[in-house]
Amino acid sequence: MKTNGFFIGIISFCALFAWTDGKSILIAQPKSANEIPVFPGAVRNADRESELRGQMGWEDAPSLRNAALYVYNTGASSEEVFGFYLQKTGGREGVMDLDPSQMKPGAISPVLYEIEYYRDEDFEDYPIEQGVTHRGVLMKQKLIQNRKPHQPGKWIIEARFNWYHMKGNGDLADFYVIVHDESFDIAPPEQYKTRTEVQIQATTTQSGQAMRGEDEESMDDRTAGLAGSLKKKPPTEKELGVPVYPGATFDAENSAGMSAGNDYAMYIYLSADPALKVASFYEQQLKKKANEAAKGHYLIPLKGDPLLPEEGISIEPNTMFGGAAKTVITIQKKTVD
């Protein structure tokens, strides 16, 4: 669902208020991972953080500016921990379906949460494998004895809080607080001990404009580096695989600009002779007929499809580069198989 900026602003403002014991209190949604409160008494779990980071795949996300992940464990129940974060964030139940790209710079979305409960079938006994039984009946007994349900007969396995913050520069911060019940993960039901894991995740992705700017800057750097290299060491006729047209001038700058970031190297030469004369030279030297694709525009295929060759020579009037040159000679060489 797309939402206009004004509507998001109203929702964001209203979401700053929550009701506790019938009184309105001001809730400030966190705008960084460090602003998200830690459940009192929870202990940080560095080993679990390292394990989860390896599963996130963040290193493969080129748009990611930064990512924070904190994991904590507490002996409190998932219902208690959920209640703490509900009060701190002023969240409301629902699925986050707004389009964050429509948010205005500086806006913050409502905090929404989803809850997963233990199911009725989780409280049934059934065989898992030979000699191993899922002891669901005992699980329910332990929950009844040790924890107050969030709703009648419903205990929380996991709850997820989520919200967005569109930063002033257009970068998007995405926040998660994940509350997971581990009471039955560590030991069998007869050794029940209340235990909850809390994950705090915060990622910031670059705006499209910033990514485009960085891509352009990176391309400019690659082009400048290639141009410098070509100026110092122009391609030899052996590297080109064809002779250089007599008197033609090598254009390192434009060769680099057309080659950087491509699977082909484009070596550009400028000549004061007309295109037909240049084409005739290469026909004689290579014993190949030049195809006149358009009037005054010639193509001599060297490798691959004659119409769309992987390697070839293009000869055409100089309409792009200015100066006194009449003809542009482009020798295309494939660099990546």
SVG drawing of the C-alpha trace seen along z (x, -y; Angstrom):
<svg xmlns="http://www.w3.org/2000/svg" viewBox="-9 -21 63 67">
<polyline fill="none" stroke="black" stroke-width="0.4" points="0.0,0.0 1.4,-3.3 0.9,-6.2 1.4,-9.8 3.9,-11.8 1.2,-13.8 -0.6,-10.7 2.6,-9.2 3.4,-12.3 0.0,-12.2 0.5,-8.5 4.0,-9.1 2.8,-11.9 -0.1,-9.9 2.1,-6.8 4.2,-8.8 1.4,-8.4 0.4,-5.2 -2.0,-4.5 -0.8,-3.0 -3.3,-2.7 -5.6,-5.0 -3.1,-7.8 -1.5,-9.2 2.3,-9.0 4.8,-10.3 6.7,-7.6 9.7,-8.6 10.4,-5.9 14.2,-5.1 16.1,-6.4 19.2,-4.3 20.0,-0.9 21.6,-2.6 18.3,-4.3 16.4,-1.0 16.3,-0.1 17.6,3.2 15.3,5.3 16.4,4.7 18.8,7.4 19.2,9.0 22.8,10.2 24.4,9.7 25.3,12.8 28.3,12.1 28.5,15.7 24.9,15.6 25.5,12.2 28.5,13.7 26.4,16.7 23.5,14.6 25.7,12.1 27.1,14.9 23.5,15.8 22.4,12.3 24.2,11.9 24.7,8.2 28.1,8.3 26.4,9.1 24.1,6.0 25.8,3.2 23.2,0.6 23.8,1.2 25.5,-1.6 25.7,0.0 24.1,2.7 23.9,3.3 22.9,6.5 22.6,7.0 21.5,10.2 20.5,10.5 19.2,13.3 17.0,12.9 15.2,15.2 12.0,13.2 9.2,14.7 8.6,13.7 5.3,12.2 7.0,9.9 9.7,8.9 7.0,8.3 5.1,6.0 8.2,4.0 8.9,3.3 5.2,2.6 5.3,-0.1 8.6,-1.5 7.7,-1.7 3.9,-2.4 3.5,0.4 0.3,1.6 -0.5,5.0 -0.4,5.3 1.7,6.1 4.1,3.4 2.7,2.8 3.5,-0.8 6.0,-1.7 8.9,-3.4 10.1,-5.0 7.1,-7.3 8.1,-8.7 9.4,-12.2 12.9,-12.9 12.9,-12.9 9.6,-10.9 9.3,-7.9 6.7,-5.2 4.4,-3.7 5.8,-0.7 3.9,2.4 4.2,5.9 3.3,9.4 2.9,12.3 3.4,16.0 1.8,18.1 2.2,21.8 -0.4,23.8 -2.8,26.4 -0.8,29.1 2.3,28.0 0.7,29.2 0.1,32.7 2.3,35.7 3.5,37.3 6.5,39.4 9.4,37.5 11.6,40.5 12.2,43.9 12.5,43.6 11.9,39.8 8.5,38.2 7.4,34.6 6.1,33.9 3.5,31.3 1.3,32.0 4.1,31.4 5.1,28.2 1.6,26.8 1.7,27.8 5.0,26.0 3.7,22.9 0.6,22.8 2.7,23.3 5.4,20.7 3.9,18.0 1.0,15.8 -0.4,16.1 -0.6,13.1 -4.1,14.1 -6.2,16.8 -4.5,20.1 -2.0,18.3 1.8,18.0 4.2,16.2 6.8,18.1 8.0,15.0 7.0,11.3 8.5,8.9 8.4,5.1 9.3,3.2 9.5,-0.4 11.2,-2.7 13.0,-6.0 13.6,-8.0 16.7,-10.1 17.2,-13.6 19.6,-12.5 17.1,-10.0 18.8,-6.9 16.3,-4.4 16.8,-3.0 14.9,0.3 14.5,1.5 13.5,4.8 13.1,6.0 12.6,9.7 11.5,11.4 11.9,15.2 11.0,17.8 13.8,20.2 12.3,22.0 12.1,25.3 15.1,24.8 17.8,25.5 16.5,28.5 13.6,31.0 10.3,29.9 10.9,31.6 13.9,29.3 11.9,26.3 13.6,22.9 12.1,19.6 14.5,18.0 13.9,15.4 16.2,14.1 16.0,10.5 17.4,9.4 17.8,5.8 18.5,5.2 19.1,1.9 20.1,1.5 20.6,-1.7 20.4,-1.5 21.5,-4.2 19.0,-6.3 18.8,-5.6 20.3,-9.0 23.3,-8.3 23.8,-4.9 23.7,-6.5 26.1,-9.2 28.6,-6.6 28.3,-4.5 29.0,-7.5 31.9,-8.5 33.3,-5.0 32.9,-4.8 34.7,-8.2 37.6,-6.9 37.8,-3.7 37.7,-5.7 40.4,-8.2 42.6,-5.3 42.2,-3.5 42.8,-6.7 46.0,-7.3 47.2,-3.8 46.3,-4.1 48.1,-7.4 51.3,-5.9 51.0,-2.7 48.8,-2.8 47.8,0.6 50.3,2.1 49.3,3.4 50.0,6.9 47.5,6.3 44.9,4.9 45.3,7.7 45.0,5.2 47.2,2.4 46.8,-1.2 45.6,-3.4 48.6,-5.6 48.6,-9.0 45.7,-8.2 45.8,-9.7 45.0,-7.5 42.3,-9.0 43.0,-7.6 40.3,-9.6 37.4,-8.5 38.8,-5.0 38.7,-4.7 35.2,-6.3 33.8,-3.7 35.7,-0.8 35.4,-1.2 32.8,1.1 32.3,3.1 33.2,6.5 34.8,5.0 37.8,2.7 37.1,-0.1 40.2,-1.6 39.4,-4.9 41.6,-6.5 40.9,-9.8 42.0,-10.4 41.9,-13.5 41.1,-11.2 37.5,-10.5 35.8,-7.3 35.7,-5.7 39.5,-5.9 40.0,-4.5 37.6,-1.6 39.5,-0.8 42.8,-0.7 41.4,2.0 39.8,3.9 43.2,4.2 45.1,5.0 42.6,7.6 41.3,9.0 37.8,8.5 34.9,6.6 33.6,3.6 29.8,3.6 28.3,0.2 25.6,0.2 24.6,-3.4 25.9,-5.9 29.5,-6.6 29.4,-4.2 31.5,-1.0 31.8,2.2 34.5,4.9 33.7,7.9 36.8,9.7 35.2,12.3 31.7,13.5 28.4,12.7 29.1,10.5 26.1,8.3 26.9,8.0 30.5,9.1 32.4,9.7 35.4,8.0 35.5,5.7 36.4,2.3 33.9,-0.5 34.7,-3.4 32.4,-6.5 32.3,-10.3 33.4,-12.2 30.2,-13.7 30.9,-13.2 34.4,-14.2 34.9,-17.6 38.2,-18.9 39.6,-18.7 39.4,-14.9 37.0,-13.7 36.8,-10.0 36.5,-8.0 38.0,-4.5 36.9,-2.2 38.6,1.2 36.5,3.4 38.2,6.2 36.5,8.7 38.1,8.7 35.8,11.1 34.8,14.6"/>
</svg>
